[in-house]
Amino acid sequence: MFLFEMCLSGTTLPLPCERGFYCPSGSAYQHPCPSGTYGNISGLVEEWQCLQCDPGMYCRGTGRTTPTGQCAAGFVCAEGASEPSPLDNVTGFPCPPGFFCPAGTSVPQPCPKGTFSEQIGIVDHSLCRGCTPGFYCSQPGLSEVSGPCSPGFYCLEGSQSATPMSSVSGGVCPAGHYCAEGSSAPSPCPPGFYQNKTGGKSKHDCKPCPLGWFQDLPGQNECNPCPPGFHCQPLNPSPTRGSSAGVSSPLPCPAGYFCPKEESPHNQPLPCPKGSYSPLQGLTSAGQCLVCPAGQFCGSEGLVEPSGSCAAGFLCLTGAKVPNPTDNRTGSLCPPGIFCQQGLRAGDCWVGFYCDWGSSKADQAVCPAGFFCPSGTPAPVPCPAGTFSSQTGNTHQYNCTICTPGYYCQGEATVQPVLCPIGHYCPAGLTLGLEFPCPPGTVQNHLGASSPETCLSCPAGMFCSQSGQSQPTGLCEAGYYCPAGSTSPNSTEYQGNSSGSHLCPPGLYCPAGTGYPLPCPVGSFSIAQGLKGVDECTPCPPGLFCDSPAIAKLSQALPCQAGYVCLGGSSSPTPSNGPHGYLCPAGHSCPIGSAHEEPCEPGTYSPAPGAARCLLCPKGTTCPSSATKEPSACPSGHFCPAGTALPQPCPSGTFNNQTGAHTLSACTPCPSGLYCAAYGASIPQGLCLQGYFCHGGAMEPAPHSSENFPRNGPCPVGHYCPAGCLSPIPCPLGSIRNSTGGVSMESCSSCPAGHYCSTDGLASPSGPCAAGFYCPFDFSSTTPYAFLCPKGHHCLQGSAMALPCPTGEYQPNQGSDSCIPCRPGFYCEEAIVGDPLPCPPHSFCPAGTMVPQPCPNGTYTLSDLGGLQEERECSPCPPGKFCRYTVPCTSCTLKYSETVH
């Protein structure tokens, strides 16, 4: 370090520059460090070497060797401060809002969270204001609050959060309260409201007490039930909530209503029902409502007094709901006999008047004519039957007058008498006009009769069956007659002191309205009574004639003459042709008393009119129908004995080709080969069917045998029958037919294989083919020796073909029925013709050999030696050789030597 000095005037040696000063080169004087700096070492040569006053300190004046002191409280001193409370904002400044600065502050300290300060120059944290209630201060160093508390929360002084959860600085809005934005304390829900949840954000979150509940305190989380006799309903709806304002205190139940102890819907005051009222408040049940008094009505609900008096003409008991009740419980129309005013009985009805239901005055209705009305009459009393009254206002029964003769007063309450009806008479005081009718058998056709003498007898020819008639009932019934005064048209009736029958007698007739019966005319009669007209007179019976009128017995009619027909109604025994009879016609017979002609029966005839009987038909002729006039010749195919009605047909199986036959012998049997199936055939019908044989008298194309013609029937076995054949044709030699009904030669079958057919007309083969011979298929064998069995074959009895000898056997001869086993030393490999083959060399053949058997290994035979019969005839292989496949081979090799056994 260089030591700088100063050279004062007149000095011989330079002096060192003191602390707090600096001495540039050539300086005669020390330069003090300026204000705001200090120099704590000596020998400084430049001003910049003076140190800036330390932060938090100030350096007042020049030439300082150390800072003057700490920065004043409430200020911030940066480097180079020359005053304790700098204001130049370079070396220092006043403590800013939101911060506090104690003495010696170089960096302002922020007000902590939950506080703020809008002032400058505060010196201690205690001077920081706690955050305003209702607001929060979320950061340090705030000069104003961060913002209002969130809805649903309240913020106490010093709150650090908009949603504080600690009870020290605030919290969630409690139940029964609400907290709007910026709340410093929960606001209680007003009386009449409740809030049962926390976090309410506005007054709208407070719920009005429901109907039937109240709350008289603020800040509650539930409401109280309304007590009996009170109601909890808002009187005036809230202007902002409509009708949802809560009730803060219960109100007494109003007059005309009751408020029950039990909960009713919405707990509203219930009106006293119709028929009751109440002037008092605080009722708890409908039974406390007063019943509407007699004479008055309570016409609506919730009344504090009755609606008024009941209507005139009505009687109101207690509990009436309308001014004019008719339920007979709370009231009714004013009862009959009295009158009612203002709902109450006012008195009895006056005499000469009557009061029906609903009368409102004593002279409600005047008593009508035909009635009388004493005092208190509920309904007019009718004058008794048999009396009348044409005046009104009668007061007693004496006012009713007895009915006059010739009139009747029917029933009660008669005003004017009625004339007695026709057919009747009416004495004085009569109640029914039909009480005294004129008796049966009489009539009366004038009104107002008063005695029975006015009734007149019924006219003759008519009847009056009922009493009280003004006209006869009607004409006398046809078949009857009616004298004057008759009461019945058709029956026996009492007449004075005797009874008589009015039924029309036999032989007579009585039309309707008859007084005297009329006679039946000639040609008729009547044995019955009650005839109604001439048409009912019975015509004289057929076969009889009636020549006088009014005949009442059948014995008076006589029989008609023979040869004539008397129809009904005849008046002559020999009537001419007309409606009542005629001469008997040809072909008929008419005995005495004939009612109609009898046609000649079949088998008889009548050739002229007027006959009394019919003639027998001659033989050889026929009278086939009734009423035959001339016989007909008997037709062909038939025969007709005497008296024949229907020709008798020739029987089936016969025919007749002549007319006029009169016996069965004229019918001849049907010829052979033909059939006569129909009865009454004049010629045969045709040929008999093929497969059948008609010998004679055949009755059908496929005939059967009969006693007279036993050969008729199906073609016999062994034969065939073409259509119309005269006799069965035998199947030819070498053929058979084993069933009936053959129709042609093709119906015959070839003789079966293995058999022979030696004659014609066979039903089965003659026998089997002989042993040693065979009878082949498709060959009609006529002998048992058809074909000789060849060599190398055998043919058993009944053989259809020669059978080859089996392997191992042979047959050297013809006509054999068996084969011979092969001899030893030979073999028979297949069917051979002739002798067996000799056994070849190197083999042997026992008896019955089919294939030669080779000599075994180790043996051999000479190449030209054959016919060996047994294995032992094979020669052993010579020593030194080996034999395989029956052939000697080369010598054995040196390695091997033959072991001789």
Solvent accessible surface area in square Angstrom, and as a share of the most:
residue,aa,sasa,rsa
1,M,188,0.84
2,F,165,0.69
3,L,112,0.55
4,F,76,0.32
5,E,67,0.30
6,M,16,0.07
7,C,76,0.46
8,L,54,0.27
9,S,108,0.70
10,G,79,0.76
11,T,53,0.31
12,T,132,0.77
13,L,133,0.66
14,P,50,0.31
15,L,74,0.37
16,P,70,0.44
17,C,0,0.00
18,E,98,0.44
19,R,129,0.47
20,G,0,0.00
21,F,50,0.21
22,Y,29,0.11
23,C,1,0.00
24,P,39,0.25
25,S,109,0.70
26,G,80,0.77
27,S,12,0.08
28,A,42,0.33
29,Y,158,0.60
30,Q,39,0.17
31,H,76,0.34
32,P,57,0.36
33,C,0,0.00
34,P,41,0.26
35,S,54,0.35
36,G,2,0.02
37,T,11,0.07
38,Y,18,0.07
39,G,1,0.01
40,N,65,0.33
41,I,90,0.46
42,S,47,0.30
43,G,3,0.03
44,L,8,0.04
45,V,19,0.11
46,E,76,0.34
47,E,84,0.38
48,W,192,0.67
49,Q,58,0.26
50,C,8,0.05
51,L,83,0.41
52,Q,99,0.44
53,C,0,0.00
54,D,59,0.30
55,P,70,0.44
56,G,2,0.02
57,M,54,0.24
58,Y,28,0.10
59,C,0,0.00
60,R,118,0.43
61,G,33,0.32
62,T,80,0.47
63,G,18,0.18
64,R,77,0.28
65,T,42,0.25
66,T,74,0.43
67,P,29,0.18
68,T,53,0.31
69,G,21,0.20
70,Q,109,0.48
71,C,0,0.00
72,A,32,0.25
73,A,46,0.36
74,G,2,0.02
75,F,45,0.19
76,V,2,0.01
77,C,0,0.00
78,A,36,0.28
79,E,104,0.47
80,G,8,0.08
81,A,0,0.00
82,S,34,0.22
83,E,76,0.34
84,P,26,0.17
85,S,41,0.26
86,P,6,0.04
87,L,123,0.61
88,D,78,0.40
89,N,108,0.56
90,V,120,0.69
91,T,29,0.17
92,G,1,0.01
93,F,64,0.27
94,P,37,0.23
95,C,0,0.00
96,P,38,0.24
97,P,47,0.30
98,G,0,0.00
99,F,55,0.23
100,F,21,0.09
101,C,0,0.00
102,P,48,0.30
103,A,55,0.42
104,G,26,0.25
105,T,8,0.05
106,S,46,0.30
107,V,109,0.63
108,P,27,0.17
109,Q,85,0.38
110,P,59,0.37
111,C,0,0.00
112,P,63,0.40
113,K,102,0.43
114,G,3,0.03
115,T,24,0.14
116,F,12,0.05
117,S,3,0.02
118,E,85,0.38
119,Q,115,0.51
120,I,111,0.56
121,G,26,0.25
122,I,10,0.05
123,V,55,0.32
124,D,57,0.29
125,H,107,0.48
126,S,78,0.50
127,L,92,0.46
128,C,11,0.07
129,R,117,0.43
130,G,24,0.23
131,C,0,0.00
132,T,46,0.26
133,P,61,0.38
134,G,0,0.00
135,F,70,0.29
136,Y,46,0.17
137,C,0,0.00
138,S,38,0.25
139,Q,111,0.49
140,P,72,0.45
141,G,19,0.18
142,L,31,0.15
143,S,49,0.32
144,E,122,0.55
145,V,39,0.23
146,S,50,0.32
147,G,13,0.12
148,P,57,0.36
149,C,0,0.00
150,S,30,0.20
151,P,55,0.34
152,G,2,0.02
153,F,40,0.17
154,Y,38,0.15
155,C,0,0.00
156,L,61,0.30
157,E,109,0.49
158,G,22,0.21
159,S,0,0.00
160,Q,93,0.41
161,S,45,0.29
162,A,22,0.17
163,T,59,0.34
164,P,5,0.03
165,M,144,0.64
166,S,55,0.35
167,S,95,0.61
168,V,129,0.74
169,S,24,0.15
170,G,0,0.00
171,G,8,0.08
172,V,54,0.31
173,C,0,0.00
174,P,50,0.32
175,A,32,0.25
176,G,0,0.00
177,H,43,0.19
178,Y,38,0.14
179,C,0,0.00
180,A,46,0.36
181,E,114,0.51
182,G,25,0.24
183,S,15,0.10
184,S,45,0.29
185,A,57,0.44
186,P,37,0.23
187,S,38,0.24
188,P,66,0.41
189,C,0,0.00
190,P,36,0.22
191,P,55,0.35
192,G,0,0.00
193,F,24,0.10
194,Y,40,0.15
195,Q,10,0.04
196,N,80,0.41
197,K,132,0.56
198,T,89,0.52
199,G,22,0.21
200,G,3,0.03
201,K,120,0.51
202,S,39,0.25
203,K,103,0.44
204,H,137,0.61
205,D,52,0.27
206,C,1,0.01
207,K,72,0.31
208,P,35,0.22
209,C,9,0.05
210,P,66,0.42
211,L,67,0.33
212,G,2,0.01
213,W,88,0.31
214,F,26,0.11
215,Q,7,0.03
216,D,73,0.38
217,L,97,0.48
218,P,66,0.41
219,G,14,0.14
220,Q,57,0.25
221,N,79,0.40
222,E,111,0.50
223,C,14,0.08
224,N,57,0.29
225,P,83,0.52
226,C,15,0.09
227,P,48,0.30
228,P,66,0.42
229,G,4,0.04
230,F,75,0.31
231,H,15,0.07
232,C,0,0.00
233,Q,43,0.19
234,P,39,0.24
235,L,128,0.64
236,N,122,0.62
237,P,85,0.53
238,S,23,0.15
239,P,138,0.87
240,T,112,0.65
241,R,55,0.20
242,G,42,0.41
243,S,88,0.57
244,S,55,0.35
245,A,19,0.15
246,G,15,0.15
247,V,12,0.07
248,S,46,0.30
249,S,54,0.35
250,P,33,0.21
251,L,50,0.25
252,P,65,0.41
253,C,0,0.00
254,P,44,0.28
255,A,26,0.20
256,G,0,0.00
257,Y,72,0.28
258,F,19,0.08
259,C,3,0.02
260,P,12,0.08
261,K,149,0.63
262,E,119,0.53
263,E,140,0.63
264,S,16,0.10
265,P,107,0.67
266,H,118,0.53
267,N,21,0.11
268,Q,69,0.31
269,P,19,0.12
270,L,59,0.30
271,P,41,0.26
272,C,0,0.00
273,P,62,0.39
274,K,99,0.42
275,G,7,0.07
276,S,10,0.07
277,Y,35,0.13
278,S,2,0.01
279,P,72,0.45
280,L,117,0.58
281,Q,121,0.54
282,G,31,0.30
283,L,11,0.06
284,T,31,0.18
285,S,49,0.31
286,A,47,0.37
287,G,73,0.71
288,Q,92,0.41
289,C,10,0.06
290,L,84,0.42
291,V,94,0.54
292,C,0,0.00
293,P,50,0.32
294,A,52,0.41
295,G,3,0.03
296,Q,61,0.27
297,F,32,0.13
298,C,0,0.00
299,G,26,0.25
300,S,50,0.32
301,E,102,0.46
302,G,16,0.15
303,L,34,0.17
304,V,73,0.42
305,E,111,0.50
306,P,29,0.18
307,S,55,0.35
308,G,24,0.23
309,S,58,0.38
310,C,6,0.03
311,A,40,0.31
312,A,63,0.49
313,G,2,0.02
314,F,33,0.14
315,L,39,0.19
316,C,1,0.01
317,L,83,0.41
318,T,79,0.46
319,G,11,0.11
320,A,0,0.00
321,K,84,0.36
322,V,69,0.40
323,P,47,0.30
324,N,74,0.38
325,P,3,0.02
326,T,91,0.53
327,D,78,0.40
328,N,120,0.61
329,R,163,0.60
330,T,6,0.03
331,G,2,0.02
332,S,17,0.11
333,L,64,0.32
334,C,0,0.00
335,P,39,0.25
336,P,41,0.26
337,G,5,0.05
338,I,17,0.09
339,F,27,0.11
340,C,0,0.00
341,Q,92,0.41
342,Q,124,0.55
343,G,0,0.00
344,L,89,0.44
345,R,142,0.52
346,A,52,0.40
347,G,22,0.21
348,D,70,0.37
349,C,1,0.01
350,W,147,0.52
351,V,81,0.47
352,G,5,0.05
353,F,58,0.24
354,Y,47,0.18
355,C,0,0.00
356,D,71,0.37
357,W,135,0.47
358,G,21,0.21
359,S,1,0.01
360,S,31,0.20
361,K,101,0.43
362,A,9,0.07
363,D,54,0.28
364,Q,67,0.30
365,A,30,0.23
366,V,82,0.47
367,C,0,0.00
368,P,46,0.29
369,A,20,0.16
370,G,0,0.00
371,F,49,0.20
372,F,21,0.09
373,C,0,0.00
374,P,57,0.36
375,S,72,0.46
376,G,22,0.21
377,T,6,0.03
378,P,64,0.40
379,A,56,0.43
380,P,27,0.17
381,V,58,0.33
382,P,39,0.24
383,C,0,0.00
384,P,43,0.27
385,A,43,0.34
386,G,4,0.04
387,T,22,0.13
388,F,33,0.14
389,S,6,0.04
390,S,51,0.33
391,Q,123,0.55
392,T,86,0.50
393,G,26,0.25
394,N,12,0.06
395,T,59,0.34
396,H,86,0.39
397,Q,84,0.37
398,Y,191,0.73
399,N,69,0.36
400,C,17,0.10
401,T,72,0.42
402,I,119,0.61
403,C,1,0.01
404,T,62,0.36
405,P,81,0.51
406,G,4,0.03
407,Y,79,0.30
408,Y,29,0.11
409,C,0,0.00
410,Q,104,0.46
411,G,33,0.32
412,E,110,0.49
413,A,26,0.20
414,T,14,0.08
415,V,61,0.35
416,Q,115,0.51
417,P,29,0.18
418,V,74,0.42
419,L,78,0.39
420,C,0,0.00
421,P,33,0.21
422,I,70,0.36
423,G,0,0.00
424,H,17,0.08
425,Y,36,0.14
426,C,0,0.00
427,P,50,0.31
428,A,63,0.49
429,G,28,0.27
430,L,8,0.04
431,T,41,0.24
432,L,86,0.43
433,G,3,0.03
434,L,119,0.59
435,E,83,0.37
436,F,70,0.29
437,P,43,0.27
438,C,0,0.00
439,P,69,0.43
440,P,68,0.43
441,G,5,0.04
442,T,23,0.13
443,V,20,0.11
444,Q,5,0.02
445,N,80,0.41
446,H,133,0.59
447,L,110,0.55
448,G,25,0.24
449,A,11,0.08
450,S,53,0.34
451,S,38,0.25
452,P,71,0.45
453,E,136,0.61
454,T,56,0.33
455,C,20,0.12
456,L,116,0.58
457,S,79,0.51
458,C,1,0.01
459,P,61,0.38
460,A,69,0.53
461,G,6,0.06
462,M,55,0.24
463,F,20,0.08
464,C,0,0.00
465,S,43,0.27
466,Q,122,0.54
467,S,53,0.34
468,G,15,0.14
469,Q,24,0.11
470,S,25,0.16
471,Q,112,0.50
472,P,31,0.20
473,T,64,0.37
474,G,22,0.21
475,L,106,0.53
476,C,0,0.00
477,E,64,0.29
478,A,22,0.17
479,G,1,0.01
480,Y,45,0.17
481,Y,58,0.22
482,C,0,0.00
483,P,52,0.33
484,A,62,0.48
485,G,21,0.20
486,S,0,0.00
487,T,41,0.24
488,S,19,0.12
489,P,28,0.18
490,N,56,0.29
491,S,48,0.31
492,T,89,0.52
493,E,16,0.07
494,Y,153,0.58
495,Q,55,0.24
496,G,56,0.54
497,N,150,0.77
498,S,73,0.47
499,S,79,0.51
500,G,31,0.30
501,S,67,0.43
502,H,12,0.05
503,L,52,0.26
504,C,0,0.00
505,P,43,0.27
506,P,50,0.32
507,G,1,0.01
508,L,43,0.21
509,Y,32,0.12
510,C,0,0.00
511,P,48,0.30
512,A,58,0.45
513,G,26,0.25
514,T,13,0.08
515,G,23,0.23
516,Y,187,0.71
517,P,36,0.23
518,L,79,0.39
519,P,72,0.45
520,C,0,0.00
521,P,60,0.38
522,V,83,0.48
523,G,8,0.08
524,S,10,0.06
525,F,12,0.05
526,S,2,0.01
527,I,106,0.54
528,A,56,0.43
529,Q,104,0.46
530,G,16,0.16
531,L,13,0.07
532,K,96,0.41
533,G,13,0.13
534,V,77,0.44
535,D,125,0.65
536,E,77,0.35
537,C,6,0.04
538,T,64,0.37
539,P,75,0.47
540,C,0,0.00
541,P,28,0.18
542,P,75,0.47
543,G,1,0.01
544,L,39,0.19
545,F,22,0.09
546,C,1,0.01
547,D,96,0.50
548,S,47,0.30
549,P,78,0.49
550,A,43,0.33
551,I,3,0.01
552,A,36,0.28
553,K,134,0.57
554,L,83,0.41
555,S,96,0.62
556,Q,100,0.44
557,A,10,0.08
558,L,101,0.50
559,P,69,0.43
560,C,0,0.00
561,Q,93,0.41
562,A,44,0.34
563,G,4,0.04
564,Y,54,0.21
565,V,0,0.00
566,C,0,0.00
567,L,53,0.27
568,G,27,0.26
569,G,9,0.08
570,S,1,0.00
571,S,57,0.37
572,S,43,0.28
573,P,52,0.33
574,T,55,0.32
575,P,10,0.06
576,S,93,0.60
577,N,122,0.63
578,G,38,0.37
579,P,112,0.70
580,H,87,0.39
581,G,0,0.00
582,Y,52,0.20
583,L,78,0.39
584,C,0,0.00
585,P,43,0.27
586,A,18,0.14
587,G,0,0.00
588,H,32,0.14
589,S,16,0.10
590,C,0,0.00
591,P,69,0.43
592,I,121,0.61
593,G,27,0.26
594,S,8,0.05
595,A,28,0.22
596,H,99,0.44
597,E,39,0.18
598,E,79,0.36
599,P,57,0.36
600,C,1,0.01
601,E,128,0.57
602,P,66,0.41
603,G,2,0.02
604,T,30,0.17
605,Y,35,0.13
606,S,2,0.01
607,P,72,0.45
608,A,55,0.42
609,P,83,0.52
610,G,31,0.30
611,A,25,0.20
612,A,54,0.42
613,R,177,0.65
614,C,30,0.18
615,L,76,0.38
616,L,121,0.60
617,C,0,0.00
618,P,63,0.39
619,K,127,0.54
620,G,10,0.09
621,T,32,0.18
622,T,7,0.04
623,C,0,0.00
624,P,62,0.39
625,S,64,0.41
626,S,58,0.38
627,A,32,0.25
628,T,14,0.08
629,K,114,0.48
630,E,119,0.53
631,P,38,0.24
632,S,56,0.36
633,A,72,0.56
634,C,0,0.00
635,P,54,0.34
636,S,36,0.23
637,G,0,0.00
638,H,39,0.17
639,F,21,0.09
640,C,0,0.00
641,P,50,0.31
642,A,61,0.47
643,G,25,0.24
644,T,11,0.06
645,A,26,0.20
646,L,131,0.65
647,P,29,0.18
648,Q,84,0.37
649,P,58,0.36
650,C,0,0.00
651,P,51,0.32
652,S,20,0.13
653,G,3,0.03
654,T,23,0.13
655,F,35,0.14
656,N,8,0.04
657,N,91,0.47
658,Q,120,0.54
659,T,95,0.55
660,G,32,0.31
661,A,13,0.10
662,H,79,0.35
663,T,62,0.36
664,L,97,0.48
665,S,97,0.63
666,A,37,0.29
667,C,15,0.09
668,T,67,0.39
669,P,79,0.50
670,C,2,0.01
671,P,59,0.37
672,S,45,0.29
673,G,2,0.02
674,L,48,0.24
675,Y,35,0.13
676,C,0,0.00
677,A,42,0.32
678,A,48,0.38
679,Y,150,0.57
680,G,15,0.15
681,A,6,0.05
682,S,40,0.26
683,I,117,0.59
684,P,32,0.20
685,Q,81,0.36
686,G,25,0.24
687,L,106,0.53
688,C,2,0.01
689,L,91,0.45
690,Q,101,0.45
691,G,2,0.02
692,Y,60,0.23
693,F,5,0.02
694,C,0,0.00
695,H,74,0.33
696,G,6,0.06
697,G,9,0.09
698,A,1,0.00
699,M,100,0.45
700,E,69,0.31
701,P,40,0.25
702,A,22,0.17
703,P,2,0.01
704,H,128,0.57
705,S,71,0.46
706,S,47,0.31
707,E,169,0.76
708,N,124,0.64
709,F,51,0.21
710,P,91,0.57
711,R,134,0.49
712,N,8,0.04
713,G,4,0.04
714,P,63,0.40
715,C,0,0.00
716,P,53,0.33
717,V,59,0.34
718,G,0,0.00
719,H,45,0.20
720,Y,22,0.08
721,C,0,0.00
722,P,48,0.30
723,A,55,0.43
724,G,14,0.14
725,C,16,0.09
726,L,124,0.62
727,S,58,0.38
728,P,26,0.16
729,I,67,0.34
730,P,55,0.35
731,C,0,0.00
732,P,52,0.33
733,L,102,0.51
734,G,1,0.01
735,S,11,0.07
736,I,15,0.08
737,R,44,0.16
738,N,116,0.60
739,S,51,0.33
740,T,74,0.43
741,G,26,0.25
742,G,0,0.00
743,V,49,0.28
744,S,37,0.24
745,M,107,0.48
746,E,149,0.67
747,S,23,0.15
748,C,19,0.11
749,S,63,0.41
750,S,68,0.44
751,C,6,0.03
752,P,50,0.32
753,A,25,0.20
754,G,1,0.01
755,H,66,0.29
756,Y,41,0.16
757,C,0,0.00
758,S,47,0.30
759,T,71,0.41
760,D,79,0.41
761,G,21,0.20
762,L,35,0.17
763,A,35,0.27
764,S,67,0.43
765,P,38,0.24
766,S,49,0.32
767,G,15,0.14
768,P,59,0.37
769,C,0,0.00
770,A,22,0.17
771,A,50,0.38
772,G,1,0.01
773,F,46,0.19
774,Y,46,0.17
775,C,1,0.00
776,P,31,0.19
777,F,142,0.59
778,D,145,0.75
779,F,91,0.38
780,S,48,0.31
781,S,1,0.00
782,T,53,0.31
783,T,56,0.33
784,P,27,0.17
785,Y,127,0.48
786,A,27,0.21
787,F,76,0.31
788,L,87,0.43
789,C,0,0.00
790,P,48,0.30
791,K,85,0.36
792,G,1,0.01
793,H,43,0.19
794,H,33,0.15
795,C,0,0.00
796,L,101,0.50
797,Q,123,0.55
798,G,28,0.27
799,S,13,0.08
800,A,24,0.18
801,M,113,0.50
802,A,16,0.12
803,L,73,0.36
804,P,72,0.46
805,C,4,0.02
806,P,70,0.44
807,T,59,0.34
808,G,5,0.05
809,E,52,0.23
810,Y,11,0.04
811,Q,8,0.03
812,P,32,0.20
813,N,89,0.45
814,Q,108,0.48
815,G,29,0.28
816,S,21,0.14
817,D,62,0.32
818,S,63,0.41
819,C,22,0.13
820,I,73,0.37
821,P,86,0.54
822,C,2,0.01
823,R,100,0.37
824,P,57,0.36
825,G,2,0.02
826,F,55,0.23
827,Y,31,0.12
828,C,0,0.00
829,E,89,0.40
830,E,116,0.52
831,A,45,0.35
832,I,28,0.14
833,V,110,0.63
834,G,18,0.17
835,D,100,0.52
836,P,7,0.04
837,L,86,0.43
838,P,85,0.53
839,C,2,0.01
840,P,52,0.33
841,P,45,0.28
842,H,45,0.20
843,S,12,0.08
844,F,19,0.08
845,C,0,0.00
846,P,49,0.31
847,A,67,0.52
848,G,31,0.29
849,T,10,0.06
850,M,96,0.43
851,V,93,0.53
852,P,29,0.18
853,Q,81,0.36
854,P,96,0.61
855,C,4,0.02
856,P,53,0.33
857,N,103,0.53
858,G,36,0.34
859,T,25,0.15
860,Y,36,0.14
861,T,3,0.02
862,L,110,0.55
863,S,90,0.58
864,D,125,0.65
865,L,80,0.40
866,G,34,0.33
867,G,29,0.28
868,L,8,0.04
869,Q,79,0.35
870,E,74,0.33
871,E,92,0.41
872,R,197,0.72
873,E,72,0.32
874,C,7,0.04
875,S,43,0.28
876,P,109,0.69
877,C,21,0.12
878,P,47,0.29
879,P,104,0.65
880,G,32,0.31
881,K,78,0.33
882,F,79,0.33
883,C,8,0.05
884,R,133,0.49
885,Y,163,0.62
886,T,10,0.06
887,V,80,0.46
888,P,57,0.36
889,C,58,0.35
890,T,93,0.54
891,S,70,0.45
892,C,42,0.25
893,T,86,0.50
894,L,189,0.94
895,K,175,0.74
896,Y,149,0.57
897,S,98,0.63
898,E,64,0.29
899,T,92,0.53
900,V,112,0.65
901,H,206,0.92
